[in-house]
Amino acid sequence: MIAKIKNSGNTFIYTEKLQDFTKLYTQYTIKNRSKLNAFFLQETKGNLSLLFDDFERSVKHPMFYSDNNAMPRFGADSDCDRV
């Protein structure tokens, strides 16, 4: 999944990556159903594309947190601005 996201070419289309993410989400929720509350499951189930978009963004532009500083430090290749 992460390799597909990091691939800079057009080898993998958005819907293929979203389908893979949906499978992973389903497997995760089945395995961890006792740990997850009903609110999380209800809120995330209908928003999988948004959840995937956030996941894809975090893979492409990771943020690093230091122990001494509460502000995130963005990865070197990130084009995100600090808030």
C-alpha positions as CSV (number, residue, x, y, z in Angstrom):
1,M,0.0,0.0,0.0
2,I,2.7,2.5,1.0
3,A,4.8,1.5,-2.1
4,K,1.8,2.2,-4.3
5,I,1.3,5.6,-2.7
6,K,5.0,6.6,-3.0
7,N,5.1,5.5,-6.6
8,S,5.4,8.8,-8.5
9,G,4.3,7.4,-11.9
10,N,0.8,6.6,-13.1
11,T,1.1,2.9,-12.5
12,F,-1.5,2.8,-9.8
13,I,-4.8,4.7,-10.1
14,Y,-6.6,6.3,-7.2
15,T,-9.5,3.8,-7.2
16,E,-7.0,0.9,-7.0
17,K,-5.3,2.4,-4.0
18,L,-8.6,3.3,-2.4
19,Q,-9.8,-0.3,-2.8
20,D,-6.6,-1.6,-1.2
21,F,-7.1,0.9,1.7
22,T,-10.7,-0.2,2.1
23,K,-9.6,-3.9,2.4
24,L,-6.9,-2.9,5.0
25,Y,-9.5,-0.8,6.9
26,T,-12.0,-3.7,6.9
27,Q,-9.3,-6.2,8.2
28,Y,-8.2,-3.7,10.8
29,T,-11.7,-3.1,12.1
30,I,-12.5,-6.8,12.3
31,K,-9.2,-7.6,14.2
32,N,-9.6,-4.7,16.6
33,R,-13.4,-4.5,17.0
34,S,-13.2,-4.9,20.7
35,K,-10.7,-2.0,21.0
36,L,-12.6,0.4,18.8
37,N,-15.7,2.2,19.9
38,A,-18.9,2.3,17.9
39,F,-18.5,6.1,17.3
40,F,-15.2,5.5,15.5
41,L,-16.6,2.8,13.3
42,Q,-19.7,4.7,12.4
43,E,-17.8,8.0,11.6
44,T,-15.0,6.4,9.6
45,K,-17.1,3.9,7.6
46,G,-18.8,6.5,5.6
47,N,-15.7,8.6,5.1
48,L,-13.2,6.1,3.8
49,S,-12.1,8.2,0.9
50,L,-11.4,11.1,3.2
51,L,-9.6,8.8,5.6
52,F,-7.6,7.5,2.7
53,D,-6.7,11.0,1.4
54,D,-5.4,11.8,4.9
55,F,-3.4,8.6,5.0
56,E,-2.0,9.2,1.5
57,R,-1.0,12.8,2.5
58,S,0.7,11.5,5.7
59,V,2.7,8.9,3.7
60,K,3.8,11.5,1.0
61,H,4.5,14.3,3.5
62,P,5.3,12.8,6.9
63,M,5.6,15.0,10.0
64,F,8.1,14.3,12.7
65,Y,7.7,15.2,16.3
66,S,10.6,15.8,18.6
67,D,10.3,15.1,22.3
68,N,11.2,18.7,23.3
69,N,8.9,20.5,20.9
70,A,5.1,20.2,20.4
71,M,5.3,21.6,16.9
72,P,5.7,19.1,14.1
73,R,8.7,19.2,11.9
74,F,7.8,18.4,8.3
75,G,9.8,16.0,6.1
76,A,12.5,17.4,3.9
77,D,10.6,16.7,0.7
78,S,7.4,18.1,2.0
79,D,5.7,21.0,0.3
80,C,3.4,21.7,3.3
81,D,3.6,24.9,5.2
82,R,3.8,25.1,8.9
83,V,0.7,26.4,10.7
